[in-house]
Amino acid sequence: MIFLLISFLFGLAGGACGKVKGSSFVLWFLLSAIPPYIGVVAALLFRSERDEPRRACPRCGKVVPVHDALCTRCGYELEFPADPAPPAALAGS
């Protein structure tokens, strides 16, 4: 019974860490609850997808990650920019 409680609490912690970093809560909850200690460490070390450089689509203006080849809103084919904007520069747009 204690192990289930510990697993549940570690699952919540891992899920919250994953959600804060821009990933799925359910995925990180399961990864953290099944192997309790390993999952939380993995969620803490997981890279944040919010820190990736982004750019605005020239056709519709949607902000997309630099590595996307197509705009997910309008389907415009995007060229790789010479100097991508840092994530904070487009946050206010």
C-alpha positions as CSV (number, residue, x, y, z in Angstrom):
1,M,0.0,0.0,0.0
2,I,2.8,2.4,0.8
3,F,4.6,1.6,-2.5
4,L,1.4,2.6,-4.4
5,L,1.2,5.9,-2.6
6,I,4.9,6.6,-3.2
7,S,4.4,5.7,-6.9
8,F,1.4,7.9,-7.2
9,L,3.2,10.9,-5.6
10,F,6.3,10.4,-7.8
11,G,3.9,10.1,-10.8
12,L,2.4,13.5,-9.9
13,A,5.8,15.1,-9.5
14,G,7.1,13.7,-12.8
15,G,3.9,14.7,-14.6
16,A,4.0,18.2,-13.3
17,C,7.7,18.5,-14.3
18,G,6.9,17.2,-17.8
19,K,3.9,19.6,-18.2
20,V,5.9,22.6,-17.1
21,K,8.5,21.8,-19.8
22,G,5.9,21.6,-22.5
23,S,5.3,17.9,-22.8
24,S,2.4,15.5,-21.9
25,F,1.4,15.2,-18.3
26,V,0.0,11.7,-18.7
27,L,3.1,10.4,-20.5
28,W,5.4,11.7,-17.7
29,F,3.0,10.6,-15.0
30,L,3.2,7.0,-16.3
31,L,7.0,7.2,-16.8
32,S,7.4,8.5,-13.3
33,A,4.9,6.2,-11.5
34,I,6.0,2.9,-12.8
35,P,9.8,3.2,-11.9
36,P,9.3,5.9,-9.3
37,Y,12.7,7.3,-8.7
38,I,14.1,7.0,-12.3
39,G,11.0,8.6,-13.9
40,V,11.2,11.8,-11.8
41,V,14.9,12.2,-12.5
42,A,14.2,11.7,-16.2
43,A,11.4,14.3,-16.1
44,L,13.8,16.8,-14.4
45,L,16.6,16.3,-16.9
46,F,14.2,16.4,-19.9
47,R,14.9,19.3,-22.2
48,S,12.4,22.1,-22.3
49,E,10.7,22.6,-25.6
50,R,9.9,26.2,-24.8
51,D,13.5,27.2,-25.0
52,E,13.9,26.4,-28.7
53,P,14.4,29.2,-31.2
54,R,11.2,30.2,-33.0
55,R,10.2,32.2,-36.0
56,A,7.0,33.7,-37.4
57,C,5.4,32.3,-40.6
58,P,5.5,35.0,-43.3
59,R,2.0,34.1,-44.6
60,C,-0.1,33.8,-41.5
61,G,2.1,35.0,-38.7
62,K,1.9,31.9,-36.5
63,V,5.1,31.4,-34.4
64,V,6.6,28.0,-35.1
65,P,9.9,26.3,-34.1
66,V,12.8,26.9,-36.4
67,H,13.1,23.2,-37.3
68,D,9.6,23.0,-38.8
69,A,9.5,22.9,-42.6
70,L,5.8,23.7,-43.0
71,C,3.5,26.0,-41.1
72,T,1.0,23.9,-39.2
73,R,-1.7,26.6,-39.6
74,C,-1.6,27.5,-43.3
75,G,0.7,24.9,-44.9
76,Y,3.3,27.4,-46.2
77,E,6.7,25.9,-46.9
78,L,9.2,27.6,-44.7
79,E,12.8,28.3,-45.5
80,F,15.5,27.8,-42.8
81,P,16.4,31.3,-41.6
82,A,20.1,32.4,-41.4
83,D,19.6,33.9,-37.9
84,P,16.6,32.5,-35.9
85,A,15.1,34.7,-33.2
86,P,15.6,33.7,-29.6
87,P,12.4,32.4,-27.9
88,A,11.9,35.5,-25.8
89,A,12.0,37.8,-28.9
90,L,8.8,36.3,-30.3
91,A,7.0,35.8,-27.0
92,G,5.4,39.2,-27.1
93,S,4.2,38.9,-30.7
